Amino acid sequence: MRHLAQSRLRSHPCLAASDRARNVRPSHERIGMRHRLNALFLACALFLAASPDVVAEGQENAAIWSEPGDLAQRNLSYGSGGEQHQPHGMLSFVEEDHAGSNPKIYVRDQDGTKWTAKMGVEAKPETAAAHLLWAVGYYTDEDYFVPQVSVEGIPPHLQRGQNLIEPHGRIENVRLKRHIEGQKKIGNWKWRDNPFSRTRQFNGLRVMMALMNSWDLKDENNAIYERKQGGPRKVYVVSDLGASFGTIGYSWTQAMAKGNLNSYRHSKFIKKAGPEFIDFNAPGRPALIYFVDVPGLIHRLRMRWVGRHIPREDVKWMGDLLSRLSSQQIQDAFRSAGYSPHEIEDFTKIVQERIDELTKL
């Protein structure tokens, strides 16, 4: 580090002048000057390594995780929004949301709160995943699942999802994401380059993606929200968790890849457990259909690192957090997503088995 600092700081005009002056002094003065300059270089290097701006941006002004406190008190029936933030009354259509691969529309409830209503196969797994992720301290969207809603004013022809809308604006199996007042999305964050890389909390998030078989880890599925008040100014969120609790990678059908109990049950969790690092199977290689789409295949294969080479101690840390959740709490996460009693029981059993694997490492 000292030599790096010397090479970088020597170009400064003041230090360059010191070097010239040092060359014409007697030898004993040059030795004393050298010691003083070495001390200066070391001090500058330490200053650069501990820049307060980096600490402030990465730890004080931004956050991806917060201490969950007593996990036994976490209510996974409602997630981060709690019971008080549920949608109220009749919903009215605002406009269609064309982003992402699943049909979505913007709506407002009777209180004037704006929501994103996601239809289709992702609604259930996304709700359960968000509630489980929030339980162990990660920032998430405020997601609620409703088995049926009625939306006034839906136009007769939407670009997507028209087949999911019944007469009188009835829609079944909808995930509602609340637009929080005073909070706005200011961008996306990258899995490979973010303020939390190599931290225990970030590695714990990687473990959670593997535990839930969340495989669609595109950077555009991650959001940075800026908040006007309360806690950190910026929060980093995995904002699209719909591709969870199914296969470990892109599959032939969406029904198998997302929220599919049979797929989830037959997938292997831990790929390799070494003395220092753990490899998980999710996210995994996509289905053979991607072999005809070479760019898409390469993009999917590059996501696999998220579940690989995670420090063993960080994996055990996350396993310890998860082990504090009761069976009832995990059941509540799947119950809140509209799964049947049989599915709730079996999904919970699989999650608990995976938690046991983590705690035994």
Sequence and secondary structure as in RCSB ss.txt:
>XXXX:A:sequence
MRHLAQSRLRSHPCLAASDRARNVRPSHERIGMRHRLNALFLACALFLAASPDVVAEGQENAAIWSEPGDLAQRN
LSYGSGGEQHQPHGMLSFVEEDHAGSNPKIYVRDQDGTKWTAKMGVEAKPETAAAHLLWAVGYYTDEDYFVPQVS
VEGIPPHLQRGQNLIEPHGRIENVRLKRHIEGQKKIGNWKWRDNPFSRTRQFNGLRVMMALMNSWDLKDENNAIY
ERKQGGPRKVYVVSDLGASFGTIGYSWTQAMAKGNLNSYRHSKFIKKAGPEFIDFNAPGRPALIYFVDVPGLIHR
LRMRWVGRHIPREDVKWMGDLLSRLSSQQIQDAFRSAGYSPHEIEDFTKIVQERIDELTKL
>XXXX:A:secstr
 HHHHHHHHTTSHHHHHHHHHHTTS HHHHHHHHHHHHHHHHHHHHHHHT HHHHIIIIISEESB     GGG  
TTTGGGTGGGS  S EEEEEEE  SSS EEEEE TT  EEEEE STTHHHHHHHHHHHHHTTB    EEEEEEEE
EET  S  SS GGGEEGGGEEEEEEEEE  TTEEEEE   SSSSTTTTSHHHHHHHHHHHHTT     GGGEEEE
EESSSS SEEEEE    S SS SS  SSHHHHSS HHHHHTS SEEEE SSEEEES S    GGGGG HHHHHHH
HGGGGGGSSEEHHHHHHHHHHHHTS HHHHHHHHHTTT  HHHHHHHHHHHHHHHHHHHT 
